[in-house]
Amino acid sequence: MDPIGHHPRLSLVVLDTTDARELAEFYRALLGWEYRAGDEPPVGGADDPRGREWLVLRHPAGGVGVAFQQVEHLEPSTWPEHGVPQQLHLDCTVGDRHELDSAGELALGLGARLLLDRADDPDEALRVYADPAGHPFCIFVAAD
């Protein structure tokens, strides 16, 4: 008997946001992922009811996705300062320092803010950003 079959499988990581479409578009452009069928932005400025409630992005090859849940108010994390903790953050990896720099430029160009820069750390080169809703996420160099 497969012991894994008795455990739930992680399907989505869900981020609360005051603008689900905006945050989904940020991560779609950053990660190169795709919307779940039916969650794509409407054409020509049409009404966007899904964009005001719940949207899902998936990696084209499958696996765990990221969802965006609309909320009325969200207190952005103040990390690394005290006050409002991260509560959750996403870790993204790249293959080398050049990719770290490129991914960072992309993130900033999409509206992220740099929170911490440890790109010169020989043991774990990384940068921590805040997405447009204030959620921290890391981009770091990983061998695998």
C-alpha positions as CSV (number, residue, x, y, z in Angstrom):
1,M,0.0,0.0,0.0
2,D,1.3,3.5,-0.9
3,P,1.6,5.5,2.3
4,I,1.5,8.8,0.3
5,G,-2.0,8.0,-0.8
6,H,-3.2,8.5,2.8
7,H,-2.0,12.1,2.9
8,P,-3.6,15.2,1.3
9,R,-1.7,16.6,-1.6
10,L,-0.9,20.3,-1.8
11,S,-2.7,21.9,-4.7
12,L,-2.5,25.6,-4.3
13,V,-0.7,28.3,-2.3
14,V,-3.3,31.1,-1.9
15,L,-2.3,34.8,-1.5
16,D,-4.8,37.3,-0.2
17,T,-4.8,40.6,-2.1
18,T,-7.0,43.7,-2.5
19,D,-6.5,43.4,-6.3
20,A,-6.6,39.7,-7.5
21,R,-6.1,40.5,-11.2
22,E,-3.2,42.9,-10.6
23,L,-1.3,40.4,-8.4
24,A,-2.1,37.4,-10.6
25,E,-0.7,39.4,-13.6
26,F,2.4,40.2,-11.6
27,Y,3.1,36.6,-10.8
28,R,2.1,35.4,-14.3
29,A,4.7,37.7,-15.8
30,L,7.3,37.0,-13.2
31,L,7.0,33.2,-13.3
32,G,5.9,32.7,-16.9
33,W,2.9,30.6,-15.7
34,E,-0.5,30.4,-17.2
35,Y,-4.0,31.0,-16.0
36,R,-6.3,28.1,-15.2
37,A,-8.8,27.8,-18.0
38,G,-11.5,30.5,-17.6
39,D,-9.3,32.7,-15.4
40,E,-7.7,34.6,-18.2
41,P,-8.2,38.4,-18.3
42,P,-11.3,39.5,-20.3
43,V,-10.8,40.8,-23.8
44,G,-11.2,44.5,-24.6
45,G,-11.8,45.8,-21.1
46,A,-14.9,43.7,-20.5
47,D,-16.2,43.1,-17.0
48,D,-13.9,40.9,-14.9
49,P,-16.0,39.2,-12.2
50,R,-13.3,36.4,-11.6
51,G,-10.7,39.1,-11.2
52,R,-12.6,40.5,-8.3
53,E,-12.8,37.1,-6.5
54,W,-10.4,34.3,-7.2
55,L,-7.8,33.5,-9.8
56,V,-5.4,30.6,-10.3
57,L,-2.0,30.3,-12.0
58,R,-0.4,27.0,-12.9
59,H,3.0,26.0,-14.2
60,P,2.6,24.8,-17.8
61,A,4.0,21.4,-16.8
62,G,1.6,21.1,-13.8
63,G,2.2,20.8,-10.1
64,V,1.3,23.1,-7.3
65,G,-0.4,26.4,-8.4
66,V,-0.7,29.9,-6.9
67,A,-4.2,31.4,-6.3
68,F,-5.2,35.0,-5.6
69,Q,-8.1,35.6,-3.3
70,Q,-9.7,39.1,-3.2
71,V,-10.1,40.7,0.2
72,E,-11.3,44.1,1.2
73,H,-8.3,45.0,3.4
74,L,-4.8,43.6,3.7
75,E,-2.1,44.8,6.0
76,P,1.2,44.5,4.0
77,S,4.1,42.8,5.7
78,T,6.6,45.1,7.3
79,W,9.4,42.5,7.2
80,P,12.3,42.8,7.9
81,E,11.1,45.4,10.3
82,H,8.9,44.3,13.3
83,G,5.2,45.0,13.2
84,V,3.5,42.8,10.6
85,P,5.3,39.4,10.0
86,Q,5.6,37.7,6.7
87,Q,3.2,34.9,7.7
88,L,4.0,33.2,4.4
89,H,6.4,33.8,1.5
90,L,7.3,32.2,-1.8
91,D,10.7,30.9,-2.6
92,C,11.8,31.1,-6.3
93,T,15.1,29.7,-7.5
94,V,17.4,30.5,-10.4
95,G,20.6,28.7,-11.6
96,D,23.3,31.4,-11.2
97,R,24.1,35.0,-10.3
98,H,23.3,36.2,-13.8
99,E,19.8,34.7,-13.6
100,L,19.4,36.2,-10.1
101,D,20.2,39.7,-11.5
102,S,17.9,39.1,-14.5
103,A,15.0,37.8,-12.4
104,G,15.4,40.8,-10.0
105,E,15.3,43.3,-12.8
106,L,12.1,41.6,-14.1
107,A,10.6,41.6,-10.6
108,L,11.4,45.3,-10.1
109,G,10.1,46.2,-13.6
110,L,6.8,44.5,-12.7
111,G,6.4,46.5,-9.6
112,A,8.2,44.6,-6.8
113,R,10.2,46.3,-4.1
114,L,13.6,45.1,-2.9
115,L,13.5,44.3,0.8
116,L,16.9,42.5,1.3
117,D,19.9,42.0,-0.9
118,R,22.3,39.2,-0.1
119,A,23.3,38.6,-3.7
120,D,27.0,38.5,-2.7
121,D,26.5,35.9,0.0
122,P,28.8,33.0,-1.1
123,D,26.7,30.4,0.7
124,E,23.2,31.5,-0.3
125,A,23.0,34.3,-2.8
126,L,19.4,35.7,-2.6
127,R,17.2,38.8,-2.8
128,V,14.0,39.3,-1.0
129,Y,11.3,41.4,-2.7
130,A,7.7,42.5,-1.8
131,D,5.1,41.9,-4.5
132,P,2.7,44.8,-5.3
133,A,0.4,43.6,-2.5
134,G,3.3,43.6,0.0
135,H,3.8,39.8,0.2
136,P,7.6,39.0,0.5
137,F,9.1,36.5,-1.9
138,C,12.7,35.3,-2.3
139,I,14.7,34.7,-5.4
140,F,17.8,32.7,-4.7
141,V,20.5,30.7,-6.5
142,A,20.1,27.0,-6.1
143,A,22.1,24.2,-7.6
144,D,19.0,22.1,-8.3
